[in-house]
Amino acid sequence: MGRSFTADSPQGRFSAGARHLSGRRLVGVDAHGKHLFHHFEGGVRLHIHLGLFGHLRHFRSRAPPPSAACRLRLASPQVTLHLAGPQACELLSPEDEAELRSRLGQDPLRPDASPSRAFEALRKGRIPLAAALLDQERIAGVGNILRAEALFLARLPPLRPASELRLADFERLWEALRLLMEDAARDGRIVTPHSPPAPWETPGKRREDRFSVYDRAGQPCPRCATPISRVTLAGRGLFFCPGCQTPGARGRSARHARADSSGGRTRT
């Protein structure tokens, strides 16, 4: 921040916007859920939403030539950014940005997030909890991988009506989301605690081995060995453990723990 950038659109789809940005000083960057806001001098706001296929690459040394799909290039002597394939790349006024933010739910990564507001928003209606989690107006920033892994870590049934969510269950879910998001923001990838350490660095490990349930249909649950299930919900694949993530699963786990401490056999 504090640098002036030369902007262009190698792809050509953002040429007018790039001309308006070029030469302006970047004064701030902020994120709300999946939306990224670059604030430039003169009250100019660049809004980016990567969507499913977009990517933003940063180069601190000499940047390579941009690809033909590069929507926007921001270049300075110190750093260059290449944006390709975004769902949204547009200039906004401060009023436009405020209106957009007003439609977004609470973001677990933001220090000003209100868990109580998120709880009330998530519980509206009887749609499945897993579907409610992808509604960005309820909680901002949750994608398909995050919802599967967070619901697993919180031991919550994904198809339970959202209106039946209890406060104690929500608190576990909110904490799981926050921790997963913090790790993903720091490391650039999602790896759940039940996954082997650094599996992407191990020869022969698949991408799905980073996860506990996501993309692991038919494989054993890392907690109870029940085969992971996959169902289609609102056109998206939903992965969960039918053993751990069913009503009463936490109670069964507690009984097993008590039996184990008294010398009985458990199914862990």
C-alpha positions as CSV (number, residue, x, y, z in Angstrom):
1,M,0.0,0.0,0.0
2,G,1.0,3.6,-0.5
3,R,2.4,2.8,-4.0
4,S,1.1,4.1,-7.3
5,F,0.4,1.5,-10.0
6,T,0.3,1.4,-13.7
7,A,-2.8,-0.5,-14.8
8,D,-3.8,-2.2,-18.0
9,S,-6.1,-5.0,-19.2
10,P,-4.2,-7.4,-21.4
11,Q,-7.4,-9.3,-22.0
12,G,-9.2,-6.1,-23.0
13,R,-12.3,-6.6,-21.0
14,F,-11.4,-4.1,-18.3
15,S,-9.6,-1.5,-20.4
16,A,-11.7,1.5,-19.3
17,G,-11.5,0.6,-15.7
18,A,-7.7,0.1,-15.9
19,R,-7.2,3.5,-17.5
20,H,-9.2,5.1,-14.5
21,L,-6.9,3.2,-12.0
22,S,-3.6,3.8,-13.7
23,G,-1.3,6.2,-11.8
24,R,-3.4,6.2,-8.7
25,R,-2.0,5.4,-5.3
26,L,-3.3,2.4,-3.4
27,V,-4.3,3.5,0.1
28,G,-6.0,0.4,1.5
29,V,-7.1,-3.2,0.9
30,D,-10.0,-4.9,2.8
31,A,-11.8,-8.2,2.5
32,H,-15.4,-9.1,3.4
33,G,-16.1,-12.8,2.8
34,K,-15.2,-13.6,-0.7
35,H,-15.1,-10.0,-1.8
36,L,-11.9,-8.0,-2.0
37,F,-11.8,-4.2,-2.0
38,H,-8.8,-2.2,-3.2
39,H,-9.1,1.5,-2.2
40,F,-7.3,4.0,-4.4
41,E,-6.8,7.7,-3.9
42,G,-9.7,9.9,-5.1
43,G,-12.3,7.6,-3.6
44,V,-11.9,5.0,-6.4
45,R,-12.7,1.4,-5.2
46,L,-11.8,-1.7,-7.1
47,H,-14.0,-4.7,-6.2
48,I,-12.9,-8.2,-7.0
49,H,-14.7,-11.5,-6.5
50,L,-12.7,-14.4,-7.7
51,G,-15.6,-16.9,-7.9
52,L,-14.8,-20.5,-8.7
53,F,-12.2,-20.0,-11.4
54,G,-10.5,-16.6,-10.7
55,H,-7.0,-16.2,-9.3
56,L,-4.9,-13.3,-8.3
57,R,-1.1,-13.7,-8.5
58,H,1.4,-11.4,-6.8
59,F,5.0,-11.0,-8.0
60,R,7.6,-9.2,-5.9
61,S,10.4,-9.5,-8.4
62,R,10.2,-9.3,-12.2
63,A,6.8,-10.4,-13.3
64,P,6.3,-12.8,-16.3
65,P,4.3,-11.7,-19.3
66,P,0.6,-11.8,-18.5
67,S,-1.5,-14.6,-19.9
68,A,-4.2,-13.9,-22.6
69,A,-6.8,-14.3,-19.8
70,C,-5.3,-11.6,-17.6
71,R,-8.2,-9.2,-16.9
72,L,-6.2,-6.7,-15.0
73,R,-2.5,-6.0,-14.4
74,L,-1.4,-3.6,-11.7
75,A,2.4,-2.9,-11.9
76,S,4.8,-1.0,-9.8
77,P,8.6,-1.3,-9.5
78,Q,8.2,-3.3,-6.3
79,V,5.2,-5.5,-6.9
80,T,2.9,-6.6,-9.8
81,L,-0.5,-8.2,-9.6
82,H,-2.1,-10.3,-12.3
83,L,-5.9,-11.0,-12.1
84,A,-7.5,-13.6,-14.3
85,G,-10.9,-15.3,-14.5
86,P,-12.7,-13.3,-11.8
87,Q,-16.4,-13.5,-11.3
88,A,-16.4,-9.7,-10.7
89,C,-13.8,-7.0,-11.5
90,E,-15.4,-3.5,-11.3
91,L,-15.0,0.0,-10.1
92,L,-17.3,1.1,-7.3
93,S,-18.1,4.4,-5.6
94,P,-17.9,4.5,-1.8
95,E,-21.7,4.3,-1.8
96,D,-21.7,1.3,-4.1
97,E,-19.3,-0.5,-1.8
98,A,-21.3,0.3,1.3
99,E,-24.5,-1.1,-0.4
100,L,-22.7,-4.3,-1.4
101,R,-21.3,-4.8,2.1
102,S,-24.8,-4.3,3.6
103,R,-26.0,-7.4,1.8
104,L,-23.2,-9.6,3.1
105,G,-23.4,-11.7,6.3
106,Q,-20.9,-11.8,9.2
107,D,-17.3,-12.8,8.2
108,P,-15.6,-15.0,10.9
109,L,-12.3,-13.6,9.9
110,R,-13.2,-9.9,10.6
111,P,-12.5,-8.5,14.1
112,D,-15.8,-6.6,13.9
113,A,-17.9,-9.8,13.2
114,S,-20.9,-10.4,15.4
115,P,-21.4,-14.2,16.2
116,S,-24.8,-13.4,17.7
117,R,-26.0,-11.8,14.4
118,A,-24.5,-14.7,12.5
119,F,-26.4,-17.2,14.7
120,E,-29.7,-15.5,14.1
121,A,-29.2,-15.2,10.4
122,L,-28.2,-18.8,10.0
123,R,-31.3,-20.1,11.9
124,K,-33.8,-18.4,9.6
125,G,-36.0,-20.9,7.7
126,R,-35.9,-24.7,7.6
127,I,-33.5,-25.2,4.7
128,P,-30.7,-27.6,5.5
129,L,-27.9,-26.2,7.6
130,A,-25.4,-27.1,4.9
131,A,-27.4,-25.0,2.3
132,A,-27.7,-22.1,4.7
133,L,-23.9,-22.0,5.2
134,L,-23.4,-21.2,1.5
135,D,-25.8,-18.3,1.7
136,Q,-23.4,-15.3,1.7
137,E,-26.1,-13.1,3.2
138,R,-26.0,-15.3,6.3
139,I,-22.3,-15.9,6.8
140,A,-19.8,-14.5,4.4
141,G,-16.8,-16.4,3.0
142,V,-17.9,-20.0,3.4
143,G,-17.4,-22.2,0.3
144,N,-18.1,-25.9,-0.4
145,I,-14.9,-27.2,1.2
146,L,-15.2,-25.1,4.3
147,R,-18.8,-26.0,5.0
148,A,-18.0,-29.7,4.8
149,E,-14.9,-29.6,7.0
150,A,-16.4,-27.2,9.5
151,L,-19.6,-29.2,9.9
152,F,-17.5,-32.3,10.4
153,L,-15.2,-30.7,13.0
154,A,-18.3,-29.4,14.8
155,R,-20.0,-32.9,14.6
156,L,-23.2,-31.4,13.1
157,P,-25.7,-33.1,10.8
158,P,-25.5,-31.1,7.5
159,L,-29.1,-31.9,6.5
160,R,-30.6,-30.8,9.8
161,P,-33.0,-27.8,9.4
162,A,-31.1,-24.6,10.1
163,S,-33.9,-23.4,12.4
164,E,-33.1,-26.2,14.8
165,L,-29.5,-25.1,15.3
166,R,-28.8,-24.6,19.0
167,L,-26.5,-22.0,20.4
168,A,-23.9,-24.5,21.7
169,D,-23.8,-26.2,18.3
170,F,-23.4,-22.8,16.6
171,E,-20.5,-21.8,18.8
172,R,-18.6,-25.0,17.9
173,L,-19.4,-24.3,14.2
174,W,-18.3,-20.7,14.3
175,E,-15.0,-21.6,16.0
176,A,-14.3,-24.3,13.4
177,L,-15.0,-21.8,10.6
178,R,-12.8,-19.2,12.2
179,L,-9.9,-21.5,12.7
180,L,-10.1,-23.0,9.2
181,M,-10.4,-19.6,7.6
182,E,-7.4,-18.3,9.6
183,D,-5.3,-21.3,8.6
184,A,-6.4,-21.0,4.9
185,A,-5.6,-17.2,4.9
186,R,-2.1,-17.9,6.4
187,D,-1.2,-21.0,4.4
188,G,-3.1,-20.5,1.1
189,R,-4.8,-23.9,1.4
190,I,-7.3,-25.7,3.6
191,V,-6.0,-28.6,5.7
192,T,-8.1,-30.0,8.5
193,P,-6.7,-31.2,11.8
194,H,-7.6,-34.8,11.1
195,S,-5.6,-34.9,7.9
196,P,-1.9,-36.1,7.8
197,P,0.6,-33.3,8.2
198,A,1.7,-31.6,5.0
199,P,0.3,-34.4,2.7
200,W,0.7,-32.2,-0.4
201,E,4.5,-32.5,0.1
202,T,4.4,-36.3,0.3
203,P,4.8,-38.2,-3.0
204,G,1.7,-40.1,-4.0
205,K,-0.7,-38.1,-1.7
206,R,-3.8,-36.9,-3.4
207,R,-5.4,-33.4,-3.0
208,E,-8.4,-34.9,-1.1
209,D,-6.1,-36.4,1.5
210,R,-5.8,-32.9,3.0
211,F,-9.4,-33.1,4.1
212,S,-11.4,-35.1,6.6
213,V,-14.6,-35.5,4.5
214,Y,-14.5,-33.3,1.5
215,D,-14.0,-35.3,-1.8
216,R,-13.5,-38.5,0.2
217,A,-16.7,-40.3,-0.6
218,G,-16.5,-44.0,0.3
219,Q,-13.3,-43.6,2.3
220,P,-13.2,-44.2,6.0
221,C,-14.0,-41.4,8.4
222,P,-10.8,-40.4,10.3
223,R,-12.8,-40.4,13.5
224,C,-15.0,-43.5,13.4
225,A,-14.1,-45.3,10.2
226,T,-17.6,-45.1,8.8
227,P,-17.5,-44.6,5.0
228,I,-17.9,-40.9,4.0
229,S,-21.1,-40.1,2.1
230,R,-21.7,-37.7,-0.8
231,V,-25.1,-36.2,-1.7
232,T,-26.0,-33.5,-4.1
233,L,-27.5,-30.4,-2.4
234,A,-28.6,-27.4,-4.5
235,G,-26.3,-28.6,-7.3
236,R,-23.2,-28.9,-5.1
237,G,-21.5,-32.0,-3.7
238,L,-21.9,-32.3,0.0
239,F,-19.6,-34.7,1.9
240,F,-20.2,-35.9,5.5
241,C,-19.8,-38.8,7.9
242,P,-23.1,-40.6,8.5
243,G,-21.6,-42.0,11.7
244,C,-20.3,-38.9,13.4
245,Q,-22.6,-36.3,11.9
246,T,-26.0,-37.7,12.9
247,P,-28.4,-36.6,15.7
248,G,-27.1,-38.1,19.0
249,A,-23.5,-38.7,17.7
250,R,-22.0,-36.5,20.3
251,G,-23.9,-38.3,23.0
252,R,-22.7,-41.7,21.7
253,S,-19.1,-40.3,21.6
254,A,-19.4,-39.2,25.3
255,R,-20.7,-42.7,26.3
256,H,-17.8,-44.3,24.5
257,A,-15.4,-42.0,26.2
258,R,-16.8,-42.9,29.6
259,A,-16.6,-46.6,28.8
260,D,-13.0,-46.3,27.7
261,S,-12.1,-44.5,30.9
262,S,-13.6,-47.4,33.0
263,G,-11.8,-50.1,31.0
264,G,-14.6,-50.9,28.6
265,R,-14.1,-51.3,24.8
266,T,-14.9,-48.4,22.5
267,R,-15.4,-47.9,18.8
268,T,-12.9,-45.1,18.2
